[in-house]
């Protein structure tokens, strides 16, 4: 558990809006800990994802074509 969550009072002592404010503060604290990628890394990740998706699309298309031909040959 994070340090801020361990030192906060229990839910019973906070009202509805107090719990929402606590949640937002904790989200902001966690976002400060994130190591964001550089523009170069982001470009590399983007290219890797697009190439992977294209490869999966090609693989699925080839399988679809092969099964379509096989079913057409069997039932025609």
PyMOL Python script that loads the backbone (N, CA, C, O; Angstrom):
from pymol import cmd

cmd.read_pdbstr("""\
ATOM      1  N   UNK A   1       0.840  -1.167   0.000  1.00  0.00           N
ATOM      2  CA  UNK A   1       0.000   0.000   0.000  1.00  0.00           C
ATOM      3  C   UNK A   1       0.891   1.237   0.000  1.00  0.00           C
ATOM      4  O   UNK A   1       1.980   1.199   0.572  1.00  0.00           O
ATOM      5  N   UNK A   2       0.471   2.306  -0.610  1.00  0.00           N
ATOM      6  CA  UNK A   2       1.300   3.499  -0.660  1.00  0.00           C
ATOM      7  C   UNK A   2       1.327   4.178   0.696  1.00  0.00           C
ATOM      8  O   UNK A   2       0.474   3.923   1.547  1.00  0.00           O
ATOM      9  N   UNK A   3       2.308   5.039   0.891  1.00  0.00           N
ATOM     10  CA  UNK A   3       2.458   5.721   2.174  1.00  0.00           C
ATOM     11  C   UNK A   3       1.269   6.616   2.467  1.00  0.00           C
ATOM     12  O   UNK A   3       0.810   6.685   3.608  1.00  0.00           O
ATOM     13  N   UNK A   4       0.760   7.306   1.443  1.00  0.00           N
ATOM     14  CA  UNK A   4      -0.350   8.231   1.666  1.00  0.00           C
ATOM     15  C   UNK A   4      -1.608   7.481   2.077  1.00  0.00           C
ATOM     16  O   UNK A   4      -2.386   7.982   2.889  1.00  0.00           O
ATOM     17  N   UNK A   5      -1.820   6.294   1.531  1.00  0.00           N
ATOM     18  CA  UNK A   5      -3.013   5.524   1.869  1.00  0.00           C
ATOM     19  C   UNK A   5      -2.911   4.963   3.284  1.00  0.00           C
ATOM     20  O   UNK A   5      -3.926   4.816   3.965  1.00  0.00           O
ATOM     21  N   UNK A   6      -1.707   4.650   3.730  1.00  0.00           N
ATOM     22  CA  UNK A   6      -1.528   4.089   5.062  1.00  0.00           C
ATOM     23  C   UNK A   6      -1.745   5.144   6.144  1.00  0.00           C
ATOM     24  O   UNK A   6      -2.169   4.800   7.248  1.00  0.00           O
ATOM     25  N   UNK A   7      -1.473   6.398   5.867  1.00  0.00           N
ATOM     26  CA  UNK A   7      -1.570   7.439   6.876  1.00  0.00           C
ATOM     27  C   UNK A   7      -2.910   8.162   6.866  1.00  0.00           C
ATOM     28  O   UNK A   7      -3.126   9.046   7.695  1.00  0.00           O
ATOM     29  N   UNK A   8      -3.817   7.815   5.954  1.00  0.00           N
ATOM     30  CA  UNK A   8      -5.106   8.484   5.884  1.00  0.00           C
ATOM     31  C   UNK A   8      -6.072   7.861   6.873  1.00  0.00           C
ATOM     32  O   UNK A   8      -5.965   6.675   7.188  1.00  0.00           O
ATOM     33  N   UNK A   9      -7.011   8.650   7.362  1.00  0.00           N
ATOM     34  CA  UNK A   9      -8.008   8.097   8.286  1.00  0.00           C
ATOM     35  C   UNK A   9      -8.913   7.101   7.571  1.00  0.00           C
ATOM     36  O   UNK A   9      -8.894   6.996   6.345  1.00  0.00           O
ATOM     37  N   UNK A  10      -9.698   6.381   8.346  1.00  0.00           N
ATOM     38  CA  UNK A  10     -10.596   5.389   7.759  1.00  0.00           C
ATOM     39  C   UNK A  10     -11.703   6.068   6.973  1.00  0.00           C
ATOM     40  O   UNK A  10     -11.913   7.276   7.082  1.00  0.00           O
ATOM     41  N   UNK A  11     -12.416   5.262   6.171  1.00  0.00           N
ATOM     42  CA  UNK A  11     -13.483   5.789   5.335  1.00  0.00           C
ATOM     43  C   UNK A  11     -14.603   6.410   6.166  1.00  0.00           C
ATOM     44  O   UNK A  11     -15.252   7.352   5.711  1.00  0.00           O
ATOM     45  N   UNK A  12     -14.840   5.906   7.362  1.00  0.00           N
ATOM     46  CA  UNK A  12     -15.966   6.353   8.168  1.00  0.00           C
ATOM     47  C   UNK A  12     -15.837   7.821   8.569  1.00  0.00           C
ATOM     48  O   UNK A  12     -16.850   8.497   8.747  1.00  0.00           O
ATOM     49  N   UNK A  13     -14.619   8.321   8.713  1.00  0.00           N
ATOM     50  CA  UNK A  13     -14.458   9.699   9.165  1.00  0.00           C
ATOM     51  C   UNK A  13     -14.536  10.710   8.025  1.00  0.00           C
ATOM     52  O   UNK A  13     -14.569  11.915   8.276  1.00  0.00           O
ATOM     53  N   UNK A  14     -14.565  10.246   6.784  1.00  0.00           N
ATOM     54  CA  UNK A  14     -14.653  11.143   5.629  1.00  0.00           C
ATOM     55  C   UNK A  14     -16.048  11.052   5.024  1.00  0.00           C
ATOM     56  O   UNK A  14     -16.671   9.991   5.014  1.00  0.00           O
ATOM     57  N   UNK A  15     -16.516  12.174   4.527  1.00  0.00           N
ATOM     58  CA  UNK A  15     -17.791  12.180   3.834  1.00  0.00           C
ATOM     59  C   UNK A  15     -17.605  11.730   2.396  1.00  0.00           C
ATOM     60  O   UNK A  15     -16.504  11.371   1.980  1.00  0.00           O
ATOM     61  N   UNK A  16     -18.687  11.755   1.651  1.00  0.00           N
ATOM     62  CA  UNK A  16     -18.670  11.331   0.260  1.00  0.00           C
ATOM     63  C   UNK A  16     -17.692  12.159  -0.556  1.00  0.00           C
ATOM     64  O   UNK A  16     -16.870  11.607  -1.286  1.00  0.00           O
ATOM     65  N   UNK A  17     -17.772  13.491  -0.437  1.00  0.00           N
ATOM     66  CA  UNK A  17     -16.894  14.366  -1.214  1.00  0.00           C
ATOM     67  C   UNK A  17     -15.453  14.314  -0.723  1.00  0.00           C
ATOM     68  O   UNK A  17     -14.525  14.528  -1.502  1.00  0.00           O
ATOM     69  N   UNK A  18     -15.259  14.033   0.562  1.00  0.00           N
ATOM     70  CA  UNK A  18     -13.911  13.864   1.092  1.00  0.00           C
ATOM     71  C   UNK A  18     -13.223  12.660   0.500  1.00  0.00           C
ATOM     72  O   UNK A  18     -12.028  12.694   0.208  1.00  0.00           O
ATOM     73  N   UNK A  19     -13.996  11.575   0.319  1.00  0.00           N
ATOM     74  CA  UNK A  19     -13.425  10.370  -0.298  1.00  0.00           C
ATOM     75  C   UNK A  19     -13.093  10.613  -1.763  1.00  0.00           C
ATOM     76  O   UNK A  19     -12.083  10.118  -2.263  1.00  0.00           O
ATOM     77  N   UNK A  20     -13.935  11.372  -2.451  1.00  0.00           N
ATOM     78  CA  UNK A  20     -13.641  11.702  -3.850  1.00  0.00           C
ATOM     79  C   UNK A  20     -12.374  12.541  -3.944  1.00  0.00           C
ATOM     80  O   UNK A  20     -11.527  12.294  -4.802  1.00  0.00           O
ATOM     81  N   UNK A  21     -12.238  13.536  -3.062  1.00  0.00           N
ATOM     82  CA  UNK A  21     -11.037  14.381  -3.061  1.00  0.00           C
ATOM     83  C   UNK A  21      -9.792  13.550  -2.759  1.00  0.00           C
ATOM     84  O   UNK A  21      -8.747  13.751  -3.378  1.00  0.00           O
ATOM     85  N   UNK A  22      -9.899  12.624  -1.817  1.00  0.00           N
ATOM     86  CA  UNK A  22      -8.768  11.748  -1.484  1.00  0.00           C
ATOM     87  C   UNK A  22      -8.381  10.904  -2.692  1.00  0.00           C
ATOM     88  O   UNK A  22      -7.198  10.754  -2.997  1.00  0.00           O
ATOM     89  N   UNK A  23      -9.379  10.356  -3.377  1.00  0.00           N
ATOM     90  CA  UNK A  23      -9.109   9.544  -4.566  1.00  0.00           C
ATOM     91  C   UNK A  23      -8.373  10.367  -5.625  1.00  0.00           C
ATOM     92  O   UNK A  23      -7.400   9.891  -6.211  1.00  0.00           O
ATOM     93  N   UNK A  24      -8.827  11.585  -5.872  1.00  0.00           N
ATOM     94  CA  UNK A  24      -8.194  12.435  -6.891  1.00  0.00           C
ATOM     95  C   UNK A  24      -6.761  12.766  -6.488  1.00  0.00           C
ATOM     96  O   UNK A  24      -5.864  12.749  -7.330  1.00  0.00           O
ATOM     97  N   UNK A  25      -6.536  13.067  -5.207  1.00  0.00           N
ATOM     98  CA  UNK A  25      -5.162  13.342  -4.756  1.00  0.00           C
ATOM     99  C   UNK A  25      -4.263  12.125  -4.947  1.00  0.00           C
ATOM    100  O   UNK A  25      -3.109  12.259  -5.353  1.00  0.00           O
ATOM    101  N   UNK A  26      -4.792  10.937  -4.653  1.00  0.00           N
ATOM    102  CA  UNK A  26      -3.995   9.723  -4.813  1.00  0.00           C
ATOM    103  C   UNK A  26      -3.695   9.442  -6.285  1.00  0.00           C
ATOM    104  O   UNK A  26      -2.598   8.993  -6.621  1.00  0.00           O
ATOM    105  N   UNK A  27      -4.660   9.703  -7.159  1.00  0.00           N
ATOM    106  CA  UNK A  27      -4.426   9.526  -8.595  1.00  0.00           C
ATOM    107  C   UNK A  27      -3.326  10.464  -9.061  1.00  0.00           C
ATOM    108  O   UNK A  27      -2.425  10.049  -9.790  1.00  0.00           O
ATOM    109  N   UNK A  28      -3.387  11.717  -8.651  1.00  0.00           N
ATOM    110  CA  UNK A  28      -2.353  12.688  -9.051  1.00  0.00           C
ATOM    111  C   UNK A  28      -0.992  12.263  -8.513  1.00  0.00           C
ATOM    112  O   UNK A  28       0.008  12.370  -9.223  1.00  0.00           O
ATOM    113  N   UNK A  29      -0.934  11.784  -7.273  1.00  0.00           N
ATOM    114  CA  UNK A  29       0.339  11.308  -6.716  1.00  0.00           C
ATOM    115  C   UNK A  29       0.899  10.143  -7.517  1.00  0.00           C
ATOM    116  O   UNK A  29       2.104  10.085  -7.760  1.00  0.00           O
ATOM    117  N   UNK A  30       0.046   9.217  -7.929  1.00  0.00           N
ATOM    118  CA  UNK A  30       0.513   8.077  -8.718  1.00  0.00           C
ATOM    119  C   UNK A  30       0.973   8.515 -10.107  1.00  0.00           C
ATOM    120  O   UNK A  30       1.952   7.982 -10.627  1.00  0.00           O
ATOM    121  N   UNK A  31       0.281   9.476 -10.710  1.00  0.00           N
ATOM    122  CA  UNK A  31       0.685   9.955 -12.034  1.00  0.00           C
ATOM    123  C   UNK A  31       2.046  10.651 -11.994  1.00  0.00           C
ATOM    124  O   UNK A  31       2.773  10.648 -12.987  1.00  0.00           O
ATOM    125  N   UNK A  32       2.386  11.237 -10.871  1.00  0.00           N
ATOM    126  CA  UNK A  32       3.716  11.861 -10.744  1.00  0.00           C
ATOM    127  C   UNK A  32       4.835  10.825 -10.740  1.00  0.00           C
ATOM    128  O   UNK A  32       5.979  11.142 -11.068  1.00  0.00           O
ATOM    129  N   UNK A  33       4.506   9.582 -10.368  1.00  0.00           N
ATOM    130  CA  UNK A  33       5.508   8.511 -10.316  1.00  0.00           C
ATOM    131  C   UNK A  33       5.743   7.856 -11.678  1.00  0.00           C
ATOM    132  O   UNK A  33       6.711   7.114 -11.843  1.00  0.00           O
ATOM    133  N   UNK A  34       4.875   8.119 -12.649  1.00  0.00           N
ATOM    134  CA  UNK A  34       4.964   7.461 -13.947  1.00  0.00           C
ATOM    135  C   UNK A  34       6.188   7.957 -14.706  1.00  0.00           C
ATOM    136  O   UNK A  34       6.469   9.155 -14.734  1.00  0.00           O
ATOM    137  N   UNK A  35       6.908   7.031 -15.317  1.00  0.00           N
ATOM    138  CA  UNK A  35       8.033   7.384 -16.180  1.00  0.00           C
ATOM    139  C   UNK A  35       7.480   7.415 -17.603  1.00  0.00           C
ATOM    140  O   UNK A  35       7.210   6.371 -18.197  1.00  0.00           O
ATOM    141  N   UNK A  36       7.315   8.621 -18.140  1.00  0.00           N
ATOM    142  CA  UNK A  36       6.719   8.784 -19.461  1.00  0.00           C
ATOM    143  C   UNK A  36       7.765   8.537 -20.532  1.00  0.00           C
ATOM    144  O   UNK A  36       8.919   8.927 -20.357  1.00  0.00           O
ATOM    145  N   UNK A  37       7.389   7.885 -21.662  1.00  0.00           N
ATOM    146  CA  UNK A  37       8.361   7.638 -22.736  1.00  0.00           C
ATOM    147  C   UNK A  37       8.726   8.931 -23.459  1.00  0.00           C
ATOM    148  O   UNK A  37       7.939   9.875 -23.523  1.00  0.00           O
ATOM    149  N   UNK A  38       9.939   8.943 -23.999  1.00  0.00           N
ATOM    150  CA  UNK A  38      10.354  10.090 -24.797  1.00  0.00           C
ATOM    151  C   UNK A  38       9.654  10.022 -26.149  1.00  0.00           C
ATOM    152  O   UNK A  38       9.032   9.015 -26.487  1.00  0.00           O
ATOM    153  N   UNK A  39       9.763  11.100 -26.918  1.00  0.00           N
ATOM    154  CA  UNK A  39       9.124  11.117 -28.237  1.00  0.00           C
ATOM    155  C   UNK A  39       9.707  10.021 -29.130  1.00  0.00           C
ATOM    156  O   UNK A  39       8.977   9.397 -29.901  1.00  0.00           O
ATOM    157  N   UNK A  40      11.010   9.787 -29.031  1.00  0.00           N
ATOM    158  CA  UNK A  40      11.656   8.742 -29.831  1.00  0.00           C
ATOM    159  C   UNK A  40      11.140   7.346 -29.445  1.00  0.00           C
ATOM    160  O   UNK A  40      10.821   6.535 -30.314  1.00  0.00           O
ATOM    161  N   UNK A  41      11.062   7.078 -28.143  1.00  0.00           N
ATOM    162  CA  UNK A  41      10.549   5.788 -27.681  1.00  0.00           C
ATOM    163  C   UNK A  41       9.093   5.601 -28.094  1.00  0.00           C
ATOM    164  O   UNK A  41       8.690   4.508 -28.493  1.00  0.00           O
ATOM    165  N   UNK A  42       8.316   6.660 -27.998  1.00  0.00           N
ATOM    166  CA  UNK A  42       6.914   6.583 -28.371  1.00  0.00           C
ATOM    167  C   UNK A  42       6.763   6.249 -29.852  1.00  0.00           C
ATOM    168  O   UNK A  42       5.898   5.456 -30.225  1.00  0.00           O
ATOM    169  N   UNK A  43       7.596   6.848 -30.694  1.00  0.00           N
ATOM    170  CA  UNK A  43       7.572   6.533 -32.122  1.00  0.00           C
ATOM    171  C   UNK A  43       7.928   5.083 -32.386  1.00  0.00           C
ATOM    172  O   UNK A  43       7.307   4.421 -33.217  1.00  0.00           O
ATOM    173  N   UNK A  44       8.932   4.596 -31.673  1.00  0.00           N
ATOM    174  CA  UNK A  44       9.340   3.203 -31.827  1.00  0.00           C
ATOM    175  C   UNK A  44       8.224   2.262 -31.402  1.00  0.00           C
ATOM    176  O   UNK A  44       7.927   1.296 -32.105  1.00  0.00           O
ATOM    177  N   UNK A  45       7.607   2.530 -30.268  1.00  0.00           N
ATOM    178  CA  UNK A  45       6.509   1.689 -29.792  1.00  0.00           C
ATOM    179  C   UNK A  45       5.350   1.696 -30.788  1.00  0.00           C
ATOM    180  O   UNK A  45       4.740   0.658 -31.045  1.00  0.00           O
ATOM    181  N   UNK A  46       5.052   2.857 -31.339  1.00  0.00           N
ATOM    182  CA  UNK A  46       3.966   2.984 -32.313  1.00  0.00           C
ATOM    183  C   UNK A  46       4.239   2.107 -33.532  1.00  0.00           C
ATOM    184  O   UNK A  46       3.360   1.369 -33.979  1.00  0.00           O
ATOM    185  N   UNK A  47       5.446   2.188 -34.062  1.00  0.00           N
ATOM    186  CA  UNK A  47       5.797   1.398 -35.248  1.00  0.00           C
ATOM    187  C   UNK A  47       5.716  -0.097 -34.945  1.00  0.00           C
ATOM    188  O   UNK A  47       5.211  -0.869 -35.759  1.00  0.00           O
ATOM    189  N   UNK A  48       6.208  -0.503 -33.783  1.00  0.00           N
ATOM    190  CA  UNK A  48       6.168  -1.920 -33.409  1.00  0.00           C
ATOM    191  C   UNK A  48       4.720  -2.416 -33.334  1.00  0.00           C
ATOM    192  O   UNK A  48       4.410  -3.503 -33.823  1.00  0.00           O
ATOM    193  N   UNK A  49       3.846  -1.631 -32.731  1.00  0.00           N
ATOM    194  CA  UNK A  49       2.447  -2.031 -32.602  1.00  0.00           C
ATOM    195  C   UNK A  49       1.778  -2.123 -33.968  1.00  0.00           C
ATOM    196  O   UNK A  49       1.053  -3.081 -34.238  1.00  0.00           O
ATOM    197  N   UNK A  50       2.015  -1.132 -34.836  1.00  0.00           N
ATOM    198  CA  UNK A  50       1.392  -1.139 -36.159  1.00  0.00           C
ATOM    199  C   UNK A  50       1.880  -2.337 -36.977  1.00  0.00           C
ATOM    200  O   UNK A  50       1.075  -2.998 -37.632  1.00  0.00           O
ATOM    201  N   UNK A  51       3.175  -2.624 -36.949  1.00  0.00           N
ATOM    202  CA  UNK A  51       3.714  -3.771 -37.691  1.00  0.00           C
ATOM    203  C   UNK A  51       3.124  -5.071 -37.154  1.00  0.00           C
ATOM    204  O   UNK A  51       2.767  -5.955 -37.933  1.00  0.00           O
ATOM    205  N   UNK A  52       3.018  -5.194 -35.843  1.00  0.00           N
ATOM    206  CA  UNK A  52       2.443  -6.403 -35.250  1.00  0.00           C
ATOM    207  C   UNK A  52       0.987  -6.570 -35.677  1.00  0.00           C
ATOM    208  O   UNK A  52       0.571  -7.674 -36.027  1.00  0.00           O
ATOM    209  N   UNK A  53       0.213  -5.493 -35.655  1.00  0.00           N
ATOM    210  CA  UNK A  53      -1.191  -5.575 -36.059  1.00  0.00           C
ATOM    211  C   UNK A  53      -1.306  -5.958 -37.531  1.00  0.00           C
ATOM    212  O   UNK A  53      -2.154  -6.773 -37.894  1.00  0.00           O
ATOM    213  N   UNK A  54      -0.470  -5.384 -38.374  1.00  0.00           N
ATOM    214  CA  UNK A  54      -0.500  -5.749 -39.794  1.00  0.00           C
ATOM    215  C   UNK A  54      -0.151  -7.219 -40.001  1.00  0.00           C
ATOM    216  O   UNK A  54      -0.753  -7.892 -40.839  1.00  0.00           O
ATOM    217  N   UNK A  55       0.822  -7.718 -39.237  1.00  0.00           N
ATOM    218  CA  UNK A  55       1.196  -9.131 -39.350  1.00  0.00           C
ATOM    219  C   UNK A  55       0.043 -10.037 -38.926  1.00  0.00           C
ATOM    220  O   UNK A  55      -0.228 -11.043 -39.582  1.00  0.00           O
ATOM    221  N   UNK A  56      -0.629  -9.693 -37.845  1.00  0.00           N
ATOM    222  CA  UNK A  56      -1.769 -10.495 -37.393  1.00  0.00           C
ATOM    223  C   UNK A  56      -2.905 -10.433 -38.419  1.00  0.00           C
ATOM    224  O   UNK A  56      -3.555 -11.445 -38.683  1.00  0.00           O
ATOM    225  N   UNK A  57      -3.148  -9.242 -39.002  1.00  0.00           N
ATOM    226  CA  UNK A  57      -4.176  -9.115 -40.037  1.00  0.00           C
ATOM    227  C   UNK A  57      -3.850  -9.985 -41.239  1.00  0.00           C
ATOM    228  O   UNK A  57      -4.734 -10.648 -41.782  1.00  0.00           O
ATOM    229  N   UNK A  58      -2.592  -9.991 -41.659  1.00  0.00           N
ATOM    230  CA  UNK A  58      -2.181 -10.809 -42.790  1.00  0.00           C
ATOM    231  C   UNK A  58      -2.364 -12.296 -42.486  1.00  0.00           C
ATOM    232  O   UNK A  58      -2.894 -13.044 -43.307  1.00  0.00           O
ATOM    233  N   UNK A  59      -1.927 -12.709 -41.316  1.00  0.00           N
ATOM    234  CA  UNK A  59      -2.064 -14.100 -40.895  1.00  0.00           C
ATOM    235  C   UNK A  59      -3.537 -14.518 -40.876  1.00  0.00           C
ATOM    236  O   UNK A  59      -3.885 -15.585 -41.381  1.00  0.00           O
ATOM    237  N   UNK A  60      -4.396 -13.685 -40.298  1.00  0.00           N
ATOM    238  CA  UNK A  60      -5.826 -13.984 -40.239  1.00  0.00           C
ATOM    239  C   UNK A  60      -6.439 -14.020 -41.634  1.00  0.00           C
ATOM    240  O   UNK A  60      -7.280 -14.872 -41.920  1.00  0.00           O
ATOM    241  N   UNK A  61      -6.027 -13.111 -42.496  1.00  0.00           N
ATOM    242  CA  UNK A  61      -6.540 -13.101 -43.866  1.00  0.00           C
ATOM    243  C   UNK A  61      -6.157 -14.342 -44.631  1.00  0.00           C
ATOM    244  O   UNK A  61      -6.969 -14.894 -45.373  1.00  0.00           O
ATOM    245  N   UNK A  62      -4.924 -14.791 -44.459  1.00  0.00           N
ATOM    246  CA  UNK A  62      -4.468 -16.016 -45.137  1.00  0.00           C
ATOM    247  C   UNK A  62      -5.249 -17.222 -44.621  1.00  0.00           C
ATOM    248  O   UNK A  62      -5.688 -18.057 -45.412  1.00  0.00           O
ATOM    249  N   UNK A  63      -5.427 -17.321 -43.309  1.00  0.00           N
ATOM    250  CA  UNK A  63      -6.212 -18.427 -42.757  1.00  0.00           C
ATOM    251  C   UNK A  63      -7.644 -18.402 -43.276  1.00  0.00           C
ATOM    252  O   UNK A  63      -8.195 -19.449 -43.615  1.00  0.00           O
ATOM    253  N   UNK A  64      -8.249 -17.227 -43.342  1.00  0.00           N
ATOM    254  CA  UNK A  64      -9.614 -17.093 -43.845  1.00  0.00           C
ATOM    255  C   UNK A  64      -9.697 -17.561 -45.297  1.00  0.00           C
ATOM    256  O   UNK A  64     -10.627 -18.275 -45.673  1.00  0.00           O
ATOM    257  N   UNK A  65      -8.730 -17.160 -46.098  1.00  0.00           N
ATOM    258  CA  UNK A  65      -8.707 -17.565 -47.502  1.00  0.00           C
ATOM    259  C   UNK A  65      -8.569 -19.078 -47.641  1.00  0.00           C
ATOM    260  O   UNK A  65      -9.277 -19.705 -48.429  1.00  0.00           O
ATOM    261  N   UNK A  66      -7.651 -19.659 -46.868  1.00  0.00           N
ATOM    262  CA  UNK A  66      -7.408 -21.106 -46.940  1.00  0.00           C
ATOM    263  C   UNK A  66      -8.653 -21.877 -46.502  1.00  0.00           C
ATOM    264  O   UNK A  66      -9.067 -22.816 -47.182  1.00  0.00           O
ATOM    265  N   UNK A  67      -9.247 -21.494 -45.383  1.00  0.00           N
ATOM    266  CA  UNK A  67     -10.441 -22.206 -44.911  1.00  0.00           C
ATOM    267  C   UNK A  67     -11.612 -22.009 -45.860  1.00  0.00           C
ATOM    268  O   UNK A  67     -12.404 -22.930 -46.058  1.00  0.00           O
ATOM    269  N   UNK A  68     -11.734 -20.834 -46.444  1.00  0.00           N
ATOM    270  CA  UNK A  68     -12.793 -20.585 -47.416  1.00  0.00           C
ATOM    271  C   UNK A  68     -12.639 -21.512 -48.620  1.00  0.00           C
ATOM    272  O   UNK A  68     -13.614 -22.111 -49.075  1.00  0.00           O
ATOM    273  N   UNK A  69     -11.421 -21.630 -49.132  1.00  0.00           N
ATOM    274  CA  UNK A  69     -11.181 -22.534 -50.277  1.00  0.00           C
ATOM    275  C   UNK A  69     -11.457 -23.979 -49.906  1.00  0.00           C
ATOM    276  O   UNK A  69     -12.034 -24.727 -50.696  1.00  0.00           O
ATOM    277  N   UNK A  70     -11.040 -24.384 -48.685  1.00  0.00           N
ATOM    278  CA  UNK A  70     -11.225 -25.774 -48.253  1.00  0.00           C
ATOM    279  C   UNK A  70     -12.720 -26.096 -48.114  1.00  0.00           C
ATOM    280  O   UNK A  70     -13.171 -27.154 -48.552  1.00  0.00           O
ATOM    281  N   UNK A  71     -13.476 -25.192 -47.510  1.00  0.00           N
ATOM    282  CA  UNK A  71     -14.914 -25.432 -47.332  1.00  0.00           C
ATOM    283  C   UNK A  71     -15.605 -25.433 -48.684  1.00  0.00           C
ATOM    284  O   UNK A  71     -16.486 -26.258 -48.927  1.00  0.00           O
ATOM    285  N   UNK A  72     -15.218 -24.521 -49.565  1.00  0.00           N
ATOM    286  CA  UNK A  72     -15.811 -24.489 -50.904  1.00  0.00           C
ATOM    287  C   UNK A  72     -15.507 -25.773 -51.661  1.00  0.00           C
ATOM    288  O   UNK A  72     -16.381 -26.294 -52.354  1.00  0.00           O
ATOM    289  N   UNK A  73     -14.313 -26.287 -51.547  1.00  0.00           N
ATOM    290  CA  UNK A  73     -13.914 -27.528 -52.243  1.00  0.00           C
ATOM    291  C   UNK A  73     -14.659 -28.737 -51.653  1.00  0.00           C
ATOM    292  O   UNK A  73     -15.078 -29.631 -52.388  1.00  0.00           O
ATOM    293  N   UNK A  74     -14.821 -28.754 -50.304  1.00  0.00           N
ATOM    294  CA  UNK A  74     -15.481 -29.892 -49.666  1.00  0.00           C
ATOM    295  C   UNK A  74     -16.956 -29.920 -49.974  1.00  0.00           C
ATOM    296  O   UNK A  74     -17.482 -30.987 -50.289  1.00  0.00           O
ATOM    297  N   UNK A  75     -17.651 -28.800 -49.900  1.00  0.00           N
ATOM    298  CA  UNK A  75     -19.108 -28.782 -50.024  1.00  0.00           C
ATOM    299  C   UNK A  75     -19.623 -28.443 -51.420  1.00  0.00           C
ATOM    300  O   UNK A  75     -20.831 -28.482 -51.656  1.00  0.00           O
ATOM    301  N   UNK A  76     -18.731 -28.114 -52.344  1.00  0.00           N
ATOM    302  CA  UNK A  76     -19.209 -27.756 -53.689  1.00  0.00           C
ATOM    303  C   UNK A  76     -19.197 -28.921 -54.630  1.00  0.00           C
ATOM    304  O   UNK A  76     -19.570 -28.778 -55.795  1.00  0.00           O
TER     305      UNK A  76
END
""", "prot")
cmd.dss("prot")
cmd.show_as("cartoon", "prot")
cmd.util.cbc("prot")
cmd.orient("prot")
